[in-house]
Amino acid sequence: MKMVSLIALLVFATGAQAAPVASKAPANQPAGSDLPPLPAAAPAAAASTPAQPQSATAAATSPDPAAASAADAVVDSAESATGIGSDVATVHTYSLRELGAQNALTMRGAAPLQGLQFGIPGDQLVTSARLVVSGAMSPNLQPENSAVTITLNEQYIGTLRPDPSHPSFGPLSFDINPIFFVSGNRLNFNFASGSKGCADPTNGLQWASVSEHSELQITTIPLPPRRQLSRLPQPFFDKNVRQKTVIPFVLAQTFDPEVLKASGILASWFGQQTDFRGVNFPVFSTIPQTGNAVVIGVADELPSALGRPSISGPTLMEVANPSDPNGTILLVTGRDRDEVITASKGVSFGASTLPVAARMDVAPIDVAPRVANDAPSFIPTNRPVRLGELVPVSALQGEGYTPGVLSVPFRVSPDLYTWRDRPYKLNVRFRAPDGPILDVARSHLDVGINNTYLQSYSLREKSTIVDQLMQRLTGGGQNATVEKHTLTIPPWMVFGQDQLQFYFDAAPLAQPGCRPGPSLIHLSVDPDSSIDLSNAYHITRMPNLAYMASAGYPFTTYADLSRSAVVLPDHPNGTVVSAYLDMMGFMGATTWYPVSGLDIVSADHVNDVADRNLIVLSTLSNSGDVSSLLSNSSYQIADGRLHMGLRSTLSGVWNIFQDPMSAITGTRPTEVDTTLSGGVGAMVEAESPLASGRTVLALLSGDGQGLDNLVQILGQRKNQAKIQGDLVIAHGDDLTSYRSSPLYTVGTLPMWLMPDWYMHNHPVRVIVVGLVGCLLIVAVLVRALLRHALFRRRQLQEERQKS
């Protein structure tokens, strides 16, 4: 009955359209900490926000008192209907930076629209909201015909008008009707400008800016939970929420390899869902008092608070949190450990077929093994790839003369190699308006990759007589407005996580007599544009932790990690297991595929997986059994410390011969000696002593805090450029990279490319081979000349004897 009452009240609320109210920000505003998007059952603490002088004018229509009262009554009735009062309402305060604004939102005539997308968790109901903005507006603007209009999902929120005598404004507060909110929201700022004389949208003196420190305050209450397996990954993760996700896992105190494998498969699936947002898996032995959690284990070993559910095989089940009726517990269980693994695969590989029910018996699932370099997230390297395959068409379109950067993210294995560094091809096709609208001489498209400039093209190339004749013969058509160009991308600009960037910069054509041109134009990159990496092969030199940070390489060469294994201590604690699950989440986010082929072993069983790449997770106090796995590196673990190992002069000379640039760059450490305590962690990469061409990645720390931090920084794009070499020491976000260990090769090439690979960037080898070649040529010439001299000598002797 509570749910029926709530639905009826929400339906009634849709008719109450309360208009927004604009006011100065009061001296004390309710605010809350930036809470995660999971439901919280504690009231948010109020924070004090000092008021600042209002300099711009905020305008809004007066609210309808009846409608506002109706909306308030809906919220009150909803709380009563669900049995939850205002004491569980939670205030979430987000700055615009936290919602995705890297800098201030600056609007000009050529780019009048700026906006942000954000989501509301599906299990939350918005009861009230407020937008507090500050910023500045150009003193050149005319107050009577210039304004910034604020909308949420196309619903009017308020208007900002300039005050030429006080360009800065704020904080200004706008109440937002909670009915305007949906699961995925768009907050827009639309700038309209006016000035004396002719309006020029490219005039740099007409602008308005909203600070990235402006805040959106949203108050929510939890909705009654809907426990349906078909809704997974909800309520644990909502794709509309961009913030990092925290998903508690509940495991038994004894972490055996089978249950850990099942947990890793499920964690990688959650990582696949969260993708770039990131995910963290804290591990508990008991069910959290509030919120949602995932419980994995054999039915007889489940926490006693859940009772003993009747299990007849691999089972998935959603039940209420025993301590929180609004919380949901996902049970992944079975009668034995093999059935637990089957149940985890039921979520990871059968999410699209899960029922609209709270329980499901999982049938055995056969998963075909993956082949090399076929991760779903990596673009193919055997054919050109259309940009329309990588992003929706809407992401390639922009409005305005300068619509901002159109980005096309893509991922690729970082071990690509081409003959003599031959570049990759990018075929760019784009459209611009026809007719006398743009000043072609000043309008262009800039193309870049990973924030590096590549090329610029005019939006309309001057057509030749032949082009004009062909257009007339073919009748013009759609293709007549498409500009086509081919440019090259140097291989060194492409690594694991990449972004193609297109920036339109159009200039309006000057109109005689101050006649206005179009205020808004449409520009687009054609989805049939393509990037071609088909001339590349897979081979590289290791160790290189940058490859691990950008693409999980070499472990993600097989998307299911079937050529990899994780080495854990005999008795790992919850912190180590949490780091392991976070690592599996990172792998799933990198490949978009569950780690179904991964094996979990302890240090004394590492020989069982000798032919695999190894990921070692350990604290220094438990690292005695795994220290031998770093024997091929320049670092050793002894007496609870990580320090530089002894190296012979011959090995150092050989390493310089393999990588002569290391002697120039000076990245080789002079000394490393640390206990890795106080939250400090270290990543070490080297060739496996158990099999040539295989990799060992060791994540080590003196305590759990440092180990967890190591995994978290892998998923943070801001830190990827700092992760280099064969050793990274991390203290929070402070990263130090080193390179000292011997190099080794991973991958294969056809025979005809081997000489190029062997000589590539190795001048010493070229010199040695050149000298050897010269000696061989000299030897051949000397031998030929000697034979010729002997022959001439015999001829002369024969002639003398005849005479």
C-alpha positions in Angstrom: 0.0 0.0 0.0 2.9 2.4 0.7 4.3 1.9 -2.8 0.8 2.5 -4.3 0.3 5.6 -2.3 3.7 6.9 -3.3 3.2 6.3 -7.0 -0.2 8.0 -6.8 1.3 11.1 -5.1 4.1 11.3 -7.7 1.6 11.1 -10.5 -0.3 13.9 -8.9 2.9 15.9 -8.5 3.5 16.1 -12.2 0.7 18.6 -12.5 2.3 21.0 -10.0 4.7 23.2 -12.0 6.2 25.5 -9.4 8.2 28.3 -11.0 11.8 28.9 -9.8 12.7 31.6 -7.3 15.8 33.7 -7.5 17.3 35.3 -4.4 20.6 36.2 -2.9 22.4 33.4 -1.2 21.7 33.7 2.5 24.5 34.0 5.0 23.9 30.4 6.2 22.9 27.9 3.6 22.3 24.2 4.2 25.0 22.2 2.6 26.5 18.8 2.9 29.6 16.9 2.1 30.1 15.3 -1.3 28.5 11.9 -0.5 28.7 8.9 -2.7 25.5 8.2 -4.7 24.6 5.2 -2.5 21.6 5.8 -0.2 22.5 7.1 3.2 20.5 6.8 6.4 22.0 9.7 8.3 21.1 13.4 8.1 23.6 15.6 6.4 25.4 18.1 8.5 24.7 21.7 7.8 27.6 23.9 6.6 28.0 27.6 6.7 28.4 29.4 3.4 29.3 33.0 3.7 27.4 35.4 1.5 29.1 37.7 -0.9 27.9 40.9 -2.5 25.5 40.4 -5.4 26.7 42.3 -8.4 24.6 41.0 -11.3 20.8 41.0 -11.3 19.0 37.7 -11.0 15.5 37.6 -12.5 12.8 34.9 -12.2 9.0 34.8 -12.3 7.1 34.5 -9.0 6.0 31.0 -8.0 2.4 29.9 -8.0 1.7 29.5 -4.3 -0.9 26.8 -4.9 1.5 24.8 -7.1 4.4 25.2 -4.6 2.2 24.1 -1.7 1.1 21.1 -3.7 4.7 20.1 -4.4 5.6 20.4 -0.8 2.6 18.3 0.2 3.7 15.7 -2.3 7.1 15.4 -0.6 5.6 15.3 2.9 3.1 12.6 1.8 5.7 10.6 0.0 7.8 10.5 3.2 4.8 9.4 5.2 3.8 6.8 2.6 7.2 5.2 2.6 7.5 5.2 6.4 10.6 7.4 6.3 10.8 10.9 7.8 12.9 13.9 7.2 15.6 12.5 9.5 16.8 10.3 6.7 16.8 13.1 4.1 20.3 13.6 2.7 21.8 16.8 1.3 24.3 16.2 -1.5 26.4 19.3 -2.4 28.3 19.1 -5.7 30.4 21.8 -7.2 30.2 22.2 -11.0 33.8 20.9 -11.1 32.7 17.7 -9.5 29.9 17.5 -12.1 32.5 17.6 -14.9 33.4 21.3 -15.4 37.2 21.4 -15.7 37.3 25.2 -15.7 34.8 28.0 -15.6 31.9 27.7 -18.0 32.6 30.6 -20.4 30.0 31.7 -23.0 30.5 34.0 -26.0 28.5 34.9 -29.0 30.2 32.3 -31.1 29.6 29.6 -28.4 26.6 30.7 -26.4 25.6 27.4 -24.8 27.4 25.6 -22.0 26.1 22.7 -20.0 26.7 19.8 -17.7 25.2 16.3 -17.5 24.7 14.6 -14.1 22.5 11.8 -12.8 20.2 11.1 -9.9 20.4 7.5 -8.5 17.3 5.5 -9.4 16.7 4.7 -5.7 16.6 8.3 -4.6 13.7 10.9 -4.7 14.6 14.6 -5.0 12.7 16.6 -2.4 14.3 20.0 -2.9 17.2 21.5 -4.8 19.1 24.8 -5.0 21.6 26.1 -7.5 24.1 28.6 -6.1 26.1 30.4 -8.9 28.9 32.9 -9.0 30.9 34.2 -11.8 31.4 37.3 -14.0 29.9 39.1 -17.0 31.6 41.4 -19.5 31.1 45.1 -18.6 30.6 45.7 -22.4 27.2 44.0 -22.2 23.9 46.0 -22.3 21.8 45.0 -19.3 18.5 45.5 -21.2 19.3 42.9 -24.0 21.9 40.6 -22.5 21.4 37.7 -20.2 22.3 34.2 -19.2 19.3 31.9 -19.0 19.6 28.8 -16.7 17.6 25.7 -17.5 17.4 22.2 -16.1 16.1 19.6 -18.7 14.7 22.5 -20.7 12.8 23.8 -17.7 13.4 27.4 -16.8 15.3 28.0 -13.6 16.3 31.7 -13.7 18.1 34.5 -15.5 21.4 36.3 -14.8 21.6 39.9 -16.1 24.8 42.0 -16.3 25.7 45.0 -14.1 28.4 46.9 -16.1 29.5 48.7 -12.9 30.1 45.3 -11.1 31.2 42.6 -13.6 31.5 39.9 -10.9 28.4 38.4 -9.4 27.3 35.9 -6.7 26.7 33.9 -4.9 23.1 33.9 -6.3 20.7 31.3 -5.2 18.0 29.7 -7.4 15.5 27.2 -5.9 14.8 24.3 -8.3 11.5 22.5 -8.4 12.3 18.8 -7.6 9.8 17.7 -10.3 12.3 18.9 -12.9 14.8 16.2 -12.0 15.0 12.9 -13.9 17.5 10.1 -13.9 19.8 11.8 -16.4 19.8 15.6 -16.2 21.2 18.4 -18.3 22.0 21.8 -16.6 22.4 24.5 -19.3 23.6 28.1 -19.3 22.5 30.0 -22.5 24.1 33.3 -23.2 22.4 36.1 -25.2 24.4 39.3 -25.8 23.7 42.7 -27.1 25.9 45.8 -27.7 25.9 49.0 -29.5 26.4 48.8 -33.2 26.5 45.6 -35.3 26.3 42.3 -33.4 29.4 40.2 -34.0 29.2 36.7 -32.5 33.0 36.5 -32.6 33.5 39.7 -30.5 35.8 38.7 -27.7 34.6 41.6 -25.6 31.1 40.0 -25.1 31.2 37.1 -22.7 29.8 35.6 -19.5 31.4 33.1 -17.2 30.0 30.8 -14.5 32.6 29.7 -11.9 33.3 26.0 -11.6 33.1 26.4 -7.9 29.3 27.2 -8.1 27.3 24.5 -6.3 24.3 22.4 -6.9 22.6 21.3 -3.6 20.2 18.4 -3.9 18.2 16.9 -1.0 17.0 13.3 -1.5 15.2 10.6 0.4 15.4 6.9 -0.4 12.7 5.2 -2.4 11.3 1.8 -1.5 13.8 -0.7 -3.0 12.9 -2.7 -6.1 14.6 -6.0 -5.8 14.7 -7.4 -9.3 17.8 -9.1 -10.8 17.0 -7.6 -14.2 17.9 -4.1 -12.8 21.5 -5.1 -12.1 23.9 -3.3 -11.8 21.3 -1.2 -9.9 21.0 -0.4 -7.1 24.8 -0.9 -6.6 25.7 1.3 -9.6 23.7 3.8 -11.7 25.1 4.7 -15.1 23.6 8.2 -14.9 25.8 9.0 -11.8 29.4 10.0 -12.8 30.9 9.9 -9.4 33.1 7.0 -8.3 31.2 3.9 -7.1 31.7 2.1 -3.8 30.4 -1.5 -3.7 30.9 -3.4 -0.4 31.7 -7.1 -0.7 31.1 -9.5 2.2 33.3 -12.6 2.2 34.1 -15.2 4.8 37.1 -14.7 7.0 38.9 -17.6 5.1 39.6 -16.4 1.6 40.0 -19.6 -0.5 41.0 -19.3 -4.2 37.7 -20.5 -5.6 35.6 -17.9 -3.8 38.2 -15.2 -4.6 38.0 -16.2 -8.3 34.2 -15.9 -8.2 34.5 -12.5 -6.4 37.1 -11.4 -9.0 34.8 -12.3 -11.9 31.9 -10.3 -10.4 34.2 -7.4 -9.5 35.5 -7.2 -13.1 31.9 -7.1 -14.3 31.1 -4.2 -12.1 34.3 -2.5 -13.3 33.0 -3.1 -16.9 29.8 -1.3 -16.0 31.4 1.7 -14.2 34.1 2.0 -16.9 35.9 5.4 -16.5 34.1 6.4 -13.3 36.1 3.9 -11.2 34.9 1.5 -8.5 36.1 0.5 -5.1 35.3 -2.8 -3.3 35.8 -2.6 0.5 35.8 -6.1 1.9 33.9 -7.1 5.1 33.2 -10.3 7.0 29.8 -9.0 8.3 27.0 -7.2 6.5 27.2 -3.4 6.7 24.6 -1.8 9.0 23.3 0.4 6.2 23.2 0.5 2.4 23.8 -2.2 -0.2 26.4 -5.0 -0.4 27.3 -8.1 -2.3 27.7 -11.4 -0.4 29.6 -14.2 -2.1 30.2 -17.6 -0.7 29.0 -21.2 -0.1 25.5 -21.3 1.3 26.6 -22.9 4.6 29.2 -20.2 5.1 27.0 -17.1 4.6 26.6 -14.6 7.5 24.2 -15.9 10.1 22.2 -12.6 9.9 20.9 -13.9 6.5 19.6 -17.1 7.9 20.0 -20.3 5.8 18.2 -19.8 2.5 17.1 -22.9 0.7 19.7 -23.6 -2.1 19.5 -26.3 -4.8 22.4 -25.2 -7.0 24.0 -22.0 -8.3 21.8 -19.2 -7.1 21.4 -15.4 -7.4 19.2 -13.7 -4.9 18.4 -10.1 -3.7 17.2 -9.7 -0.1 16.8 -6.9 2.3 19.7 -5.8 4.5 18.8 -7.2 7.9 19.7 -3.9 9.5 18.4 -1.5 6.8 15.1 -2.2 5.0 16.2 0.3 2.3 19.4 -1.6 1.6 19.7 -4.6 -0.8 22.0 -7.6 -0.4 22.9 -9.5 -3.6 23.6 -13.1 -2.7 25.9 -15.0 -5.1 25.9 -18.5 -3.7 25.8 -22.3 -4.2 26.2 -25.6 -2.4 29.9 -25.7 -3.2 32.7 -23.5 -4.5 32.3 -24.5 -8.1 28.6 -23.5 -8.0 29.6 -20.2 -6.5 31.8 -19.6 -9.6 28.9 -20.6 -11.8 26.6 -18.2 -10.0 29.1 -15.3 -10.5 29.2 -16.1 -14.2 25.5 -16.0 -14.3 25.7 -12.3 -13.6 28.8 -11.5 -15.6 27.8 -13.3 -18.8 24.0 -13.5 -18.5 23.1 -10.0 -17.2 20.8 -9.4 -20.2 18.7 -12.5 -19.5 18.3 -12.0 -15.7 14.6 -12.2 -14.7 12.3 -9.6 -13.3 12.4 -11.4 -10.0 14.5 -11.4 -6.8 15.8 -14.9 -7.3 17.3 -17.1 -10.0 18.7 -20.5 -10.3 21.8 -20.3 -12.6 22.4 -22.9 -15.3 26.0 -23.8 -16.1 27.6 -21.4 -18.5 30.3 -22.4 -21.1 32.5 -19.4 -22.0 34.6 -19.7 -25.1 38.3 -18.8 -24.6 39.4 -15.5 -25.9 42.1 -15.0 -28.5 45.0 -12.4 -28.3 44.2 -8.7 -28.7 40.4 -9.1 -29.0 39.2 -7.2 -25.9 35.8 -5.6 -26.7 37.1 -2.2 -25.6 40.1 -2.3 -28.0 39.5 -1.1 -31.5 40.4 -3.7 -34.2 43.9 -3.4 -35.8 43.1 -5.5 -38.9 40.7 -3.0 -40.6 39.8 0.7 -40.7 37.4 1.6 -37.9 34.6 4.2 -38.4 34.2 6.9 -35.8 30.5 6.1 -35.8 31.4 2.7 -34.2 33.2 4.4 -31.4 30.8 7.2 -30.3 27.1 8.0 -31.0 26.5 10.4 -33.9 25.4 13.1 -31.5 28.9 13.2 -30.1 30.2 14.2 -33.5 27.9 17.2 -33.9 28.2 20.7 -32.5 26.2 23.9 -32.5 27.5 27.4 -32.8 30.5 29.0 -34.5 32.9 27.4 -31.9 31.0 24.5 -30.4 34.0 23.3 -28.4 36.0 20.1 -28.7 34.3 17.0 -30.1 36.1 14.1 -28.6 36.3 10.5 -29.8 37.8 8.3 -27.2 39.2 4.9 -28.2 41.4 2.2 -26.7 44.1 0.1 -28.2 46.8 -2.3 -27.1 49.9 -0.2 -26.5 52.3 -2.8 -28.0 51.8 -1.6 -31.6 54.8 -1.5 -33.9 55.1 -0.5 -37.6 57.8 -0.9 -40.2 60.2 2.0 -39.8 57.7 3.9 -37.7 55.2 4.2 -40.5 52.3 6.4 -39.4 48.7 5.5 -39.0 46.0 7.0 -41.3 43.1 9.1 -40.2 40.4 9.8 -42.9 38.5 12.9 -41.8 35.1 13.8 -43.3 33.2 16.8 -42.0 30.3 19.1 -42.9 29.8 22.8 -42.7 26.8 24.9 -43.9 26.4 25.7 -47.5 25.8 29.2 -48.8 27.4 32.6 -48.0 27.5 32.1 -44.2 31.0 31.5 -43.2 34.2 33.4 -43.9 36.1 30.5 -45.4 39.4 32.2 -45.1 39.1 32.4 -41.3 37.1 29.2 -40.7 38.8 25.9 -40.1 38.8 22.5 -38.3 41.7 21.6 -36.0 42.4 17.9 -35.6 44.4 16.5 -32.7 45.0 13.4 -30.7 45.6 13.2 -26.9 45.8 17.1 -26.7 48.5 17.1 -29.4 47.9 19.2 -32.6 47.9 17.3 -35.9 46.4 19.4 -38.8 44.1 22.2 -39.7 41.6 22.2 -42.6 39.5 24.9 -44.1 35.8 24.4 -43.7 35.3 24.9 -47.4 38.1 24.2 -49.9 38.1 26.3 -53.0 36.5 24.1 -55.7 38.2 23.8 -59.1 36.3 23.9 -62.4 36.5 20.1 -62.6 34.9 19.8 -59.1 32.1 22.2 -60.1 31.5 20.3 -63.3 31.4 16.9 -61.4 28.9 18.4 -58.9 26.6 19.5 -61.7 26.9 16.2 -63.5 26.1 14.2 -60.3 23.4 16.6 -59.3 25.2 17.8 -56.1 23.5 15.8 -53.3 24.5 15.2 -49.8 28.2 14.3 -50.6 28.7 17.7 -52.2 28.9 19.3 -48.8 31.3 16.8 -47.3 35.0 17.8 -47.1 37.4 14.8 -47.2 41.0 14.7 -46.0 43.5 12.1 -45.0 46.2 12.8 -42.4 48.8 10.7 -40.6 49.2 10.0 -36.9 52.8 9.2 -35.7 52.9 5.9 -33.8 54.4 7.5 -30.7 51.2 9.6 -30.2 49.0 6.5 -29.8 49.0 4.5 -26.5 46.4 2.6 -24.4 43.7 5.2 -23.7 43.4 7.8 -26.5 41.2 10.6 -27.7 40.8 12.0 -31.2 39.8 15.7 -30.9 38.1 17.9 -33.4 37.8 21.7 -32.8 35.6 23.8 -35.2 36.5 27.5 -35.4 34.1 29.2 -37.7 33.9 32.9 -38.5 30.7 34.5 -39.8 30.7 36.3 -43.1 30.5 40.1 -42.7 27.1 41.3 -44.0 26.9 44.7 -45.7 24.6 47.2 -44.0 24.8 45.4 -40.6 22.4 42.7 -41.7 22.5 39.9 -39.1 23.6 36.5 -40.1 22.4 33.2 -38.6 22.8 33.2 -34.8 23.4 29.4 -34.7 24.9 27.0 -37.2 25.5 23.3 -37.2 28.9 21.7 -37.8 29.7 18.0 -37.7 32.3 15.3 -38.2 30.9 12.6 -40.5 30.5 9.2 -38.7 32.1 7.6 -41.8 35.4 9.1 -40.9 37.8 6.4 -40.0 41.1 5.5 -38.2 43.2 2.8 -39.7 45.8 0.9 -37.6 46.0 -2.1 -39.8 49.7 -1.6 -40.7 50.7 -2.3 -37.0 52.1 -5.5 -35.4 52.1 -6.5 -31.7 55.5 -6.4 -30.1 57.2 -4.3 -27.5 60.0 -4.1 -25.0 59.3 -4.5 -21.3 59.3 -3.6 -18.4 57.1 -0.6 -18.9 54.6 0.3 -16.2 53.1 3.0 -18.5 51.5 0.2 -20.5 50.0 -1.3 -17.4 48.5 2.0 -16.3 47.0 2.9 -19.7 45.7 -0.6 -20.8 46.5 -3.2 -18.2 49.2 -4.6 -20.6 50.5 -7.3 -20.9 47.7 -9.0 -18.8 44.9 -7.7 -21.0 46.3 -9.2 -24.1 43.8 -11.9 -23.4 40.6 -10.2 -22.3 39.6 -13.0 -19.9 43.1 -12.9 -18.4 43.5 -16.6 -19.3 47.2 -16.2 -19.6 47.5 -14.5 -16.2 47.4 -15.4 -12.5 47.2 -13.5 -9.2 49.6 -14.5 -6.4 48.3 -13.7 -2.9 49.7 -14.5 0.6 48.6 -17.8 2.2 46.4 -15.9 4.6 45.5 -12.6 3.0 43.7 -10.0 5.1 40.7 -8.0 4.0 42.8 -5.1 2.8 44.8 -7.3 0.4 41.6 -8.9 -0.9 40.1 -5.5 -1.4 43.1 -4.4 -3.4 42.7 -7.6 -5.5 39.1 -6.9 -6.2 39.9 -3.3 -7.1 42.5 -4.6 -9.5 39.9 -6.9 -11.1 37.6 -3.9 -11.4 40.3 -2.0 -13.2 40.9 -4.9 -15.6 37.2 -5.2 -16.3 36.9 -1.4 -17.0 39.9 -1.7 -19.3 38.8 -4.7 -21.4 35.0 -4.6 -20.9 35.1 -8.3 -20.3 35.0 -10.4 -17.1 38.2 -12.1 -15.9 36.8 -15.6 -16.2 40.2 -17.2 -17.2 42.2 -15.9 -14.2 43.7 -18.2 -11.6 44.4 -17.4 -7.9 47.3 -19.1 -6.3 49.4 -18.7 -3.2 53.2 -18.3 -3.3 53.9 -22.0 -2.6 51.8 -23.0 -5.7 53.2 -20.5 -8.1 55.0 -23.2 -10.1 51.5 -24.4 -11.2 51.1 -21.2 -13.2 54.7 -20.8 -14.3 53.7 -20.2 -17.9 51.5 -17.2 -17.1 51.9 -13.5 -16.4 51.8 -13.0 -12.6 50.2 -10.2 -10.5 51.6 -10.3 -7.0 49.7 -8.5 -4.2 51.4 -8.5 -0.8 52.5 -6.5 2.2 56.2 -6.6 2.9 55.7 -8.6 6.1 54.2 -11.4 4.0 56.4 -11.1 0.9 59.2 -13.5 1.8 57.7 -16.2 -0.3 57.3 -14.0 -3.4 60.6 -12.2 -3.2 62.2 -14.8 -5.6 59.7 -13.7 -8.3 61.6 -10.4 -8.6 65.0 -12.1 -9.2 65.1 -10.7 -12.7 64.6 -7.2 -11.5 67.1 -4.8 -10.0 65.2 -4.7 -6.7 65.1 -7.1 -3.8 62.9 -7.6 -0.7 64.8 -8.4 2.4 64.2 -7.8 6.2 60.9 -6.1 5.4 62.5 -3.5 3.1 62.6 -2.9 -0.7 66.0 -2.0 -1.8 68.3 -1.9 -4.8 69.9 -5.2 -5.6 73.5 -5.8 -6.5 74.3 -5.6 -10.2 77.4 -6.6 -12.1 79.1 -4.2 -14.4 78.6 -6.6 -17.3 74.8 -6.6 -16.7 74.7 -2.8 -16.7 76.7 -2.6 -19.9 74.4 -5.1 -21.5 71.3 -3.1 -20.4 72.7 0.0 -22.0 73.4 -1.9 -25.1 69.8 -3.0 -25.2 68.4 0.5 -24.3 71.1 3.2 -25.0 68.6 6.0 -24.2 68.5 4.9 -20.6 72.1 6.2 -20.2 71.0 9.6 -21.5 67.7 10.0 -19.8 69.2 9.2 -16.4 66.0 7.5 -15.1 68.0 4.8 -13.5 67.9 5.2 -9.7 71.1 5.6 -7.7 69.6 4.0 -4.6 66.3 2.6 -3.4 65.8 1.6 0.2 62.5 1.9 1.9 60.1 0.1 4.3 57.1 1.4 2.3 55.4 2.3 5.5 53.0 5.2 6.3 50.8 4.6 3.2 53.6 4.3 0.7 53.4 1.6 -1.9 55.5 0.3 -4.8 54.8 -1.2 -8.2 57.7 -3.3 -9.6 57.6 -5.0 -13.0 60.2 -7.4 -14.4 60.5 -10.5 -16.5 59.3 -13.7 -14.8 62.0 -16.0 -13.6 59.7 -19.0 -14.4 59.3 -18.4 -18.1 60.9 -16.1 -20.7 58.7 -13.4 -22.2 56.3 -13.5 -19.2 55.8 -10.6 -16.8 55.7 -10.3 -13.0 53.9 -7.2 -11.6 54.4 -6.9 -7.9 52.3 -4.4 -5.8 53.9 -4.1 -2.4 53.4 -2.0 0.7 54.2 -2.0 4.3 50.6 -1.5 5.2 47.2 -1.9 3.6 46.6 1.8 3.0 49.6 1.9 0.5 48.5 -1.2 -1.3 44.9 0.1 -1.8 46.3 3.5 -3.0 48.5 1.7 -5.7 45.5 0.2 -7.3 43.4 3.4 -7.2 46.0 5.5 -9.0 46.0 3.0 -11.9 42.5 4.1 -12.8 43.1 7.8 -12.5 43.9 9.3 -15.8 45.6 12.3 -14.2 48.3 10.0 -12.8 49.0 7.9 -15.9 51.7 10.2 -17.3 53.7 9.8 -14.1 53.7 6.0 -14.2 56.8 5.0 -16.1 59.7 2.6 -16.0 60.0 -0.6 -14.0 59.4 0.9 -10.5 56.9 3.4 -9.2 56.8 4.5 -5.6 53.6 6.1 -4.6 52.8 8.3 -1.5 49.3 9.5 -2.1 49.3 11.2 -5.5 53.1 11.8 -5.3 54.6 9.3 -7.7 58.3 8.7 -8.4 59.3 6.5 -11.4 62.6 4.6 -11.9 64.1 2.4 -14.6 66.9 0.0 -14.0 65.9 -3.6 -14.7 67.0 -5.6 -17.8 64.8 -5.3 -20.9 63.0 -8.2 -22.5 60.7 -8.6 -25.5 57.0 -9.5 -25.6 55.3 -10.3 -28.8 56.2 -11.6 -32.3 56.9 -10.3 -35.8 57.1 -11.8 -39.2 60.7 -12.7 -40.3 60.9 -9.9 -42.8 60.4 -7.3 -40.0 62.9 -8.8 -37.6 65.9 -6.8 -38.9 64.0 -3.6 -38.6 63.0 -4.5 -35.0 66.5 -5.5 -34.0 68.0 -2.2 -35.4 65.2 0.1 -34.3 66.5 2.9 -32.1 69.7 1.0 -31.5 72.6 3.0 -33.0 75.2 0.8 -31.3 73.7 -2.3 -33.1 73.7 -0.4 -36.4 77.4 0.5 -35.9 78.3 -3.0 -34.9 76.4 -4.6 -37.8 77.9 -1.9 -40.1 81.5 -2.8 -39.0 80.8 -6.5 -39.3 79.4 -5.9 -42.8 82.4 -3.8 -43.8 84.7 -6.6 -42.5 82.8 -9.2 -44.5 82.9 -7.0 -47.6 86.7 -6.4 -47.1 87.2 -10.1 -46.6 85.3 -11.0 -49.7 87.2 -8.3 -51.7 90.6 -9.4 -50.4 89.8 -13.0 -51.2 88.6 -12.1 -54.7 91.7 -9.9 -55.3 94.0 -12.6 -54.1 92.4 -15.2 -56.4 92.7 -12.7 -59.3 96.3 -12.0 -58.5 97.1 -15.8 -58.4 95.4 -16.2 -61.7 97.3 -13.4 -63.3 100.5 -14.8 -61.9 99.9 -18.2 -63.5 99.1 -16.5 -66.7 102.3 -14.6 -66.7 104.3 -17.7 -65.8 102.7 -19.6 -68.7 103.5 -16.7 -71.1 107.1 -16.7 -70.0 107.4 -20.4 -70.5 106.0 -20.2 -74.0 108.4 -17.4 -74.9 
